[in-house]
Amino acid sequence: MTIDQAALGSAVKAVAAAAHADDVAGLYRAVMPPAGTDTPPAEVAAWFGSLLIHLALTAAASSGLARGCPRETVSEWIGEVLGPPPTPALLRAADPGRIDHVEAVSAAAGYSRCREYAVDLVRVGLTDPEEDPDARGVDAHCTVTNDKDLRITVMAMLGRLAAPPDGRG
């Protein structure tokens, strides 16, 4: 499958716009392949993999961080942009009648795992061209591309880390 680069560029901008606007429905529309539900499964995987790496490259370019910087530096930058990860207590307080402690702990752990994947993916974009990407970035790309639940969360994070399409941020 050949990925339409114009469609991919439009999708990256749409994901960033939806993420910055907290538009969940817009985010789901933005990540869809150009042919939508008519896209064959193998092409869907290629689309999501390409979109994920382009979002990571865009976020890395928006970061202002130096190529080859330590993982901790990337993690700190992501923490500054996204804010602190939610705690189980904060998640439970959002809807105590519906969210029990176990669900809140699981959701907080899942969010933290997605952030770690985002760190590893942004680091791929900050790798010197002469170096091989860190194996964690490659593993993160494979894991996130193949898990629909992780994929939308990590893409939303990367979209928020990317400069908004209107240039304000």
Short mmCIF file of the C-alpha atoms (twelve columns), coordinates in Angstrom:
data_MODEL
# 
_entry.id   MODEL 
# 
loop_
_atom_site.group_PDB 
_atom_site.id 
_atom_site.type_symbol 
_atom_site.label_atom_id 
_atom_site.label_alt_id 
_atom_site.label_comp_id 
_atom_site.label_asym_id 
_atom_site.label_seq_id 
_atom_site.Cartn_x 
_atom_site.Cartn_y 
_atom_site.Cartn_z 
_atom_site.pdbx_PDB_model_num 
ATOM 1   C CA . MET A 1   0.000   0.000  0.000  1 
ATOM 2   C CA . THR A 2   1.220   3.443  -0.877 1 
ATOM 3   C CA . ILE A 3   0.249   6.011  1.722  1 
ATOM 4   C CA . ASP A 4   -1.112  9.238  0.271  1 
ATOM 5   C CA . GLN A 5   1.286   11.783 1.807  1 
ATOM 6   C CA . ALA A 6   -1.196  14.658 1.428  1 
ATOM 7   C CA . ALA A 7   -3.869  12.655 3.256  1 
ATOM 8   C CA . LEU A 8   -1.342  11.742 5.945  1 
ATOM 9   C CA . GLY A 9   -0.337  15.388 6.394  1 
ATOM 10  C CA . SER A 10  -3.985  16.409 6.629  1 
ATOM 11  C CA . ALA A 11  -4.615  13.674 9.187  1 
ATOM 12  C CA . VAL A 12  -1.674  14.827 11.348 1 
ATOM 13  C CA . LYS A 13  -3.074  18.381 11.347 1 
ATOM 14  C CA . ALA A 14  -6.587  17.133 12.091 1 
ATOM 15  C CA . VAL A 15  -5.375  14.967 14.996 1 
ATOM 16  C CA . ALA A 16  -3.441  17.913 16.458 1 
ATOM 17  C CA . ALA A 17  -6.444  20.224 16.066 1 
ATOM 18  C CA . ALA A 18  -8.827  17.715 17.652 1 
ATOM 19  C CA . ALA A 19  -6.416  16.976 20.509 1 
ATOM 20  C CA . HIS A 20  -5.892  20.659 21.274 1 
ATOM 21  C CA . ALA A 21  -9.676  21.246 21.181 1 
ATOM 22  C CA . ASP A 22  -10.444 18.168 23.334 1 
ATOM 23  C CA . ASP A 23  -12.712 17.017 20.493 1 
ATOM 24  C CA . VAL A 24  -12.961 13.240 20.960 1 
ATOM 25  C CA . ALA A 25  -15.315 12.708 18.010 1 
ATOM 26  C CA . GLY A 26  -13.036 14.824 15.810 1 
ATOM 27  C CA . LEU A 27  -10.048 12.777 16.962 1 
ATOM 28  C CA . TYR A 28  -11.707 9.524  15.938 1 
ATOM 29  C CA . ARG A 29  -12.603 11.016 12.543 1 
ATOM 30  C CA . ALA A 30  -9.064  12.372 12.095 1 
ATOM 31  C CA . VAL A 31  -7.328  9.025  12.576 1 
ATOM 32  C CA . MET A 32  -9.500  7.134  10.079 1 
ATOM 33  C CA . PRO A 33  -7.833  6.038  6.819  1 
ATOM 34  C CA . PRO A 34  -8.941  8.058  3.776  1 
ATOM 35  C CA . ALA A 35  -11.155 5.185  2.513  1 
ATOM 36  C CA . GLY A 36  -12.735 4.799  5.967  1 
ATOM 37  C CA . THR A 37  -14.270 1.445  6.788  1 
ATOM 38  C CA . ASP A 38  -13.754 0.233  3.197  1 
ATOM 39  C CA . THR A 39  -9.988  0.074  3.816  1 
ATOM 40  C CA . PRO A 40  -8.622  -3.510 3.831  1 
ATOM 41  C CA . PRO A 41  -7.180  -4.614 7.215  1 
ATOM 42  C CA . ALA A 42  -3.556  -4.732 6.019  1 
ATOM 43  C CA . GLU A 43  -3.857  -1.188 4.700  1 
ATOM 44  C CA . VAL A 44  -5.471  -0.044 7.950  1 
ATOM 45  C CA . ALA A 45  -2.428  -1.267 9.885  1 
ATOM 46  C CA . ALA A 46  -0.080  0.512  7.474  1 
ATOM 47  C CA . TRP A 47  -2.138  3.730  7.770  1 
ATOM 48  C CA . PHE A 48  -2.135  3.700  11.572 1 
ATOM 49  C CA . GLY A 49  1.580   2.870  11.703 1 
ATOM 50  C CA . SER A 50  2.422   5.714  9.319  1 
ATOM 51  C CA . LEU A 51  0.135   8.171  11.089 1 
ATOM 52  C CA . LEU A 52  1.621   7.248  14.459 1 
ATOM 53  C CA . ILE A 53  5.205   7.815  13.321 1 
ATOM 54  C CA . HIS A 54  4.297   11.103 11.576 1 
ATOM 55  C CA . LEU A 55  2.590   12.327 14.755 1 
ATOM 56  C CA . ALA A 56  5.705   11.372 16.740 1 
ATOM 57  C CA . LEU A 57  7.959   13.203 14.266 1 
ATOM 58  C CA . THR A 58  5.711   16.275 14.393 1 
ATOM 59  C CA . ALA A 59  5.685   16.252 18.194 1 
ATOM 60  C CA . ALA A 60  9.481   15.866 18.247 1 
ATOM 61  C CA . ALA A 61  9.868   18.816 15.858 1 
ATOM 62  C CA . SER A 62  7.534   20.896 18.047 1 
ATOM 63  C CA . SER A 63  9.472   20.060 21.202 1 
ATOM 64  C CA . GLY A 64  12.509  22.223 20.571 1 
ATOM 65  C CA . LEU A 65  14.586  19.475 22.200 1 
ATOM 66  C CA . ALA A 66  18.020  18.578 20.897 1 
ATOM 67  C CA . ARG A 67  18.561  15.436 18.842 1 
ATOM 68  C CA . GLY A 68  19.867  12.617 20.982 1 
ATOM 69  C CA . CYS A 69  18.732  14.176 24.261 1 
ATOM 70  C CA . PRO A 70  18.193  11.789 27.195 1 
ATOM 71  C CA . ARG A 71  14.899  9.984  27.694 1 
ATOM 72  C CA . GLU A 72  14.416  11.850 30.978 1 
ATOM 73  C CA . THR A 73  14.529  15.194 29.148 1 
ATOM 74  C CA . VAL A 74  11.794  14.052 26.756 1 
ATOM 75  C CA . SER A 75  9.740   12.752 29.682 1 
ATOM 76  C CA . GLU A 76  10.085  16.079 31.523 1 
ATOM 77  C CA . TRP A 77  9.014   18.025 28.422 1 
ATOM 78  C CA . ILE A 78  5.964   15.804 27.983 1 
ATOM 79  C CA . GLY A 79  5.128   16.314 31.660 1 
ATOM 80  C CA . GLU A 80  5.332   20.084 31.208 1 
ATOM 81  C CA . VAL A 81  3.049   20.037 28.151 1 
ATOM 82  C CA . LEU A 82  0.514   17.449 29.284 1 
ATOM 83  C CA . GLY A 83  0.646   18.162 32.995 1 
ATOM 84  C CA . PRO A 84  0.874   15.555 35.717 1 
ATOM 85  C CA . PRO A 85  -0.678  12.157 35.044 1 
ATOM 86  C CA . PRO A 86  -4.042  11.588 36.693 1 
ATOM 87  C CA . THR A 87  -4.005  9.779  40.006 1 
ATOM 88  C CA . PRO A 88  -6.562  7.122  40.935 1 
ATOM 89  C CA . ALA A 89  -8.072  9.542  43.449 1 
ATOM 90  C CA . LEU A 90  -8.599  12.230 40.791 1 
ATOM 91  C CA . LEU A 91  -10.121 9.728  38.375 1 
ATOM 92  C CA . ARG A 92  -12.458 8.354  41.021 1 
ATOM 93  C CA . ALA A 93  -13.479 11.837 42.138 1 
ATOM 94  C CA . ALA A 94  -14.597 12.608 38.568 1 
ATOM 95  C CA . ASP A 95  -17.465 10.105 38.896 1 
ATOM 96  C CA . PRO A 96  -17.399 8.258  42.238 1 
ATOM 97  C CA . GLY A 97  -20.707 6.508  41.584 1 
ATOM 98  C CA . ARG A 98  -19.424 4.902  38.411 1 
ATOM 99  C CA . ILE A 99  -15.656 4.530  38.881 1 
ATOM 100 C CA . ASP A 100 -14.479 2.229  41.643 1 
ATOM 101 C CA . HIS A 101 -10.971 2.169  43.085 1 
ATOM 102 C CA . VAL A 102 -9.803  -0.804 41.004 1 
ATOM 103 C CA . GLU A 103 -10.958 0.838  37.752 1 
ATOM 104 C CA . ALA A 104 -9.295  4.109  38.755 1 
ATOM 105 C CA . VAL A 105 -5.989  2.391  39.546 1 
ATOM 106 C CA . SER A 106 -6.131  0.494  36.243 1 
ATOM 107 C CA . ALA A 107 -6.963  3.655  34.262 1 
ATOM 108 C CA . ALA A 108 -4.134  5.624  35.901 1 
ATOM 109 C CA . ALA A 109 -1.665  2.815  35.162 1 
ATOM 110 C CA . GLY A 110 -2.890  2.632  31.548 1 
ATOM 111 C CA . TYR A 111 -2.476  6.372  31.095 1 
ATOM 112 C CA . SER A 112 1.056   6.215  32.511 1 
ATOM 113 C CA . ARG A 113 1.909   3.365  30.132 1 
ATOM 114 C CA . CYS A 114 0.608   5.435  27.193 1 
ATOM 115 C CA . ARG A 115 2.783   8.347  28.296 1 
ATOM 116 C CA . GLU A 116 5.818   6.093  28.350 1 
ATOM 117 C CA . TYR A 117 4.998   4.992  24.804 1 
ATOM 118 C CA . ALA A 118 4.686   8.655  23.797 1 
ATOM 119 C CA . VAL A 119 8.131   9.357  25.305 1 
ATOM 120 C CA . ASP A 120 9.659   6.492  23.347 1 
ATOM 121 C CA . LEU A 121 7.957   7.561  20.108 1 
ATOM 122 C CA . VAL A 122 9.034   11.203 20.424 1 
ATOM 123 C CA . ARG A 123 12.568  9.958  21.045 1 
ATOM 124 C CA . VAL A 124 12.429  8.210  17.660 1 
ATOM 125 C CA . GLY A 125 11.917  11.663 16.134 1 
ATOM 126 C CA . LEU A 126 14.895  13.015 18.070 1 
ATOM 127 C CA . THR A 127 17.292  10.246 17.021 1 
ATOM 128 C CA . ASP A 128 20.334  11.352 15.060 1 
ATOM 129 C CA . PRO A 129 20.044  10.171 11.447 1 
ATOM 130 C CA . GLU A 130 23.295  8.206  11.813 1 
ATOM 131 C CA . GLU A 131 21.976  6.261  14.820 1 
ATOM 132 C CA . ASP A 132 19.537  3.397  15.029 1 
ATOM 133 C CA . PRO A 133 16.365  4.257  16.946 1 
ATOM 134 C CA . ASP A 134 16.190  3.035  20.524 1 
ATOM 135 C CA . ALA A 135 14.597  -0.418 20.668 1 
ATOM 136 C CA . ARG A 136 11.969  0.946  23.079 1 
ATOM 137 C CA . GLY A 137 10.746  3.303  20.357 1 
ATOM 138 C CA . VAL A 138 10.440  0.465  17.878 1 
ATOM 139 C CA . ASP A 139 8.617   -1.672 20.457 1 
ATOM 140 C CA . ALA A 140 6.323   1.232  21.339 1 
ATOM 141 C CA . HIS A 141 5.479   1.762  17.665 1 
ATOM 142 C CA . CYS A 142 4.602   -1.917 17.181 1 
ATOM 143 C CA . THR A 143 2.595   -2.165 20.394 1 
ATOM 144 C CA . VAL A 144 0.620   1.035  19.893 1 
ATOM 145 C CA . THR A 145 -0.043  0.424  16.189 1 
ATOM 146 C CA . ASN A 146 -1.561  -2.976 16.980 1 
ATOM 147 C CA . ASP A 147 -3.670  -2.034 20.027 1 
ATOM 148 C CA . LYS A 148 -6.708  0.101  19.203 1 
ATOM 149 C CA . ASP A 149 -7.188  1.259  22.807 1 
ATOM 150 C CA . LEU A 150 -3.583  2.353  23.258 1 
ATOM 151 C CA . ARG A 151 -3.461  3.777  19.730 1 
ATOM 152 C CA . ILE A 152 -6.143  6.437  20.162 1 
ATOM 153 C CA . THR A 153 -4.793  7.542  23.552 1 
ATOM 154 C CA . VAL A 154 -1.180  7.788  22.371 1 
ATOM 155 C CA . MET A 155 -2.216  9.545  19.148 1 
ATOM 156 C CA . ALA A 156 -4.196  12.064 21.209 1 
ATOM 157 C CA . MET A 157 -1.130  12.654 23.409 1 
ATOM 158 C CA . LEU A 158 1.142   13.097 20.402 1 
ATOM 159 C CA . GLY A 159 -1.425  15.416 18.812 1 
ATOM 160 C CA . ARG A 160 -1.443  17.533 21.950 1 
ATOM 161 C CA . LEU A 161 2.367   17.582 21.982 1 
ATOM 162 C CA . ALA A 162 2.480   18.732 18.360 1 
ATOM 163 C CA . ALA A 163 2.143   22.435 17.708 1 
ATOM 164 C CA . PRO A 164 -1.502  23.235 16.942 1 
ATOM 165 C CA . PRO A 165 -2.228  23.704 13.232 1 
ATOM 166 C CA . ASP A 166 -3.071  27.381 13.754 1 
ATOM 167 C CA . GLY A 167 0.392   27.944 15.255 1 
ATOM 168 C CA . ARG A 168 -0.916  29.080 18.627 1 
ATOM 169 C CA . GLY A 169 -0.316  26.955 21.528 1 
# 
